[in-house]
Amino acid sequence: MSSLRRYEKIMEVLLAQKEVTVADLSETLQVTGKTIREDLAKLEEKGLLLRVHGGAVLAQSDQLGILSQKEPLIKNASAKEEIAELAIRLIEPNDIIALDGGSTTLEIAKRLENQPLTVVTNDVFIIGELARKSEIRLVVPGGYRVRNMLAGPEATAYIKKLNIQKAFLSATAVHPEYGFTIYTGDLIDFKQALLASAHTAYAVVDHHKFGQIALLTFAGLSEVEAILTDNGLSSETAEQFRQAGVRLECSAKI
C-alpha cells in the first residue's frame, strides 16, 4: 500500500473515531509501528492531526472530512439550505446539470422541481431522491461505490463524453493557497472530469469549510465560475478569497 493510500485510510479512521492508536493502525494497515509513526508525523505537518502518546487525534474537534455512515446528513443544515437556494436560481428548464456527491448537492436535488431537466450524478442518495421525479432525466455513470458515491475509471470516462452545461461540485475544504481539497483520492478523477466537461462549474461550500485544508487538492480556485456559500461567512474571510480572485455568491451580501 502506498503512503498516500495509508494517509487516506488513517484520516478515514480519524474522522470516524476522532482518535487512533499506532497499534490499531499498524494492525489494520499491516505495516510496522515505525511506518505508522512516520505517517502520523507527515499528517501532523499538514495540520490534519495532532500526535499524542501512542496515537493521534484530529487537529480540530470538528474537522471537516469524509462523512461516516453514521454521521447525519443534516449537519449544518441551514447553511446547506441557503446554498441550495442559490444553486436553484441558476438552474433553468431543459438544462443539463451535474450534481457531485455530497450533502449540499443532495439538498439541491431535493429542491429541484419535477421539470424537464437532465441531471448527471454519482451520489446514490441523489439518485434515490431524483428517481421519484418523472420529468427529470437521470444520468448515472458506472463505477464502484465509495461510501455514497460512484467512482472509478468507468465513471470518469463516461463523464468526459458528456456536454454538461452547469456542474455543482462539493469539497471537504477550500483554501486560498491549496484550493479545493478532499480526503480520498478515489474521487479526484471524477471531480476533475466534471470540471473539464462542464461549460460552467460552481463549487458549493458552506462557511465552515473556508480556510480549511484536507489531504488532496482536486482543483484550484480559478477553475470554477464561483463559490456558492451561506451568510455565515465572515466579511474578513470573504475579502481574503476575493483578493485571491474568487467570485463569491452568498445568500446575504458580505
Secondary structure as the mmCIF struct_conf table of DSSP 4:
data_model
#
loop_
_struct_conf.conf_type_id
_struct_conf.id
_struct_conf.beg_label_comp_id
_struct_conf.beg_label_asym_id
_struct_conf.beg_label_seq_id
_struct_conf.end_label_comp_id
_struct_conf.end_label_asym_id
_struct_conf.end_label_seq_id
HELX_RH_AL_P HELX_RH_AL_P1 SER A 3 GLN A 17
BEND BEND1 LYS A 18 LYS A 18
STRN STRN1 GLU A 19 THR A 21
HELX_RH_AL_P HELX_RH_AL_P2 VAL A 22 LEU A 29
TURN_TY1_P TURN_TY1_P1 GLN A 30 GLN A 30
HELX_RH_AL_P HELX_RH_AL_P3 GLY A 33 GLU A 45
TURN_TY1_P TURN_TY1_P2 LYS A 46 GLY A 47
BEND BEND2 LEU A 48 LEU A 48
STRN STRN2 LEU A 49 VAL A 52
TURN_TY1_P TURN_TY1_P3 HIS A 53 GLY A 54
STRN STRN3 GLY A 55 LEU A 58
BEND BEND3 ALA A 59 GLN A 60
TURN_TY1_P TURN_TY1_P4 SER A 61 ASP A 62
HELX_LH_PP_P HELX_LH_PP_P1 ILE A 66 SER A 68
TURN_TY1_P TURN_TY1_P5 GLN A 69 LYS A 70
BEND BEND4 GLU A 71 GLU A 71
TURN_TY1_P TURN_TY1_P6 LEU A 73 ASN A 76
HELX_RH_AL_P HELX_RH_AL_P4 ALA A 77 LEU A 90
TURN_TY1_P TURN_TY1_P7 PRO A 93 ASN A 94
STRN STRN4 ILE A 96 LEU A 99
BEND BEND5 GLY A 101 GLY A 102
HELX_RH_AL_P HELX_RH_AL_P5 SER A 103 ARG A 111
BEND BEND6 ASN A 114 PRO A 116
STRN STRN5 LEU A 117 THR A 121
STRN STRN6 ASP A 123 ASP A 123
HELX_RH_AL_P HELX_RH_AL_P6 VAL A 124 LEU A 130
TURN_TY1_P TURN_TY1_P8 ALA A 131 ARG A 132
TURN_TY1_P TURN_TY1_P9 SER A 134 GLU A 135
STRN STRN7 ILE A 136 VAL A 139
STRN STRN8 TYR A 144 VAL A 146
TURN_TY1_P TURN_TY1_P10 ARG A 147 ASN A 148
STRN STRN9 MET A 149 ALA A 151
BEND BEND7 GLY A 152 GLY A 152
HELX_RH_AL_P HELX_RH_AL_P7 PRO A 153 LYS A 160
TURN_TY1_P TURN_TY1_P11 LYS A 161 LYS A 161
STRN STRN10 ILE A 164 SER A 170
BEND BEND8 THR A 172 THR A 172
STRN STRN11 ALA A 173 HIS A 175
TURN_TY1_P TURN_TY1_P12 PRO A 176 TYR A 178
STRN STRN12 GLY A 179 ILE A 182
BEND BEND9 TYR A 183 TYR A 183
HELX_RH_3T_P HELX_RH_3T_P1 GLY A 185 LEU A 187
HELX_RH_AL_P HELX_RH_AL_P8 ILE A 188 SER A 197
STRN STRN13 ALA A 198 VAL A 204
HELX_RH_3T_P HELX_RH_3T_P2 HIS A 207 LYS A 209
STRN STRN14 PHE A 210 PHE A 210
TURN_TY1_P TURN_TY1_P13 GLY A 211 GLY A 211
BEND BEND10 LEU A 215 LEU A 215
STRN STRN15 LEU A 216 ALA A 219
HELX_RH_3T_P HELX_RH_3T_P3 LEU A 221 GLU A 223
BEND BEND11 VAL A 224 GLU A 225
STRN STRN16 ALA A 226 THR A 229
TURN_TY1_P TURN_TY1_P14 ASN A 231 GLY A 232
BEND BEND12 LEU A 233 LEU A 233
HELX_RH_AL_P HELX_RH_AL_P9 SER A 235 GLN A 243
TURN_TY1_P TURN_TY1_P15 ALA A 244 GLY A 245
STRN STRN17 LEU A 248 CYS A 250
BEND BEND13 SER A 251 ALA A 252
#
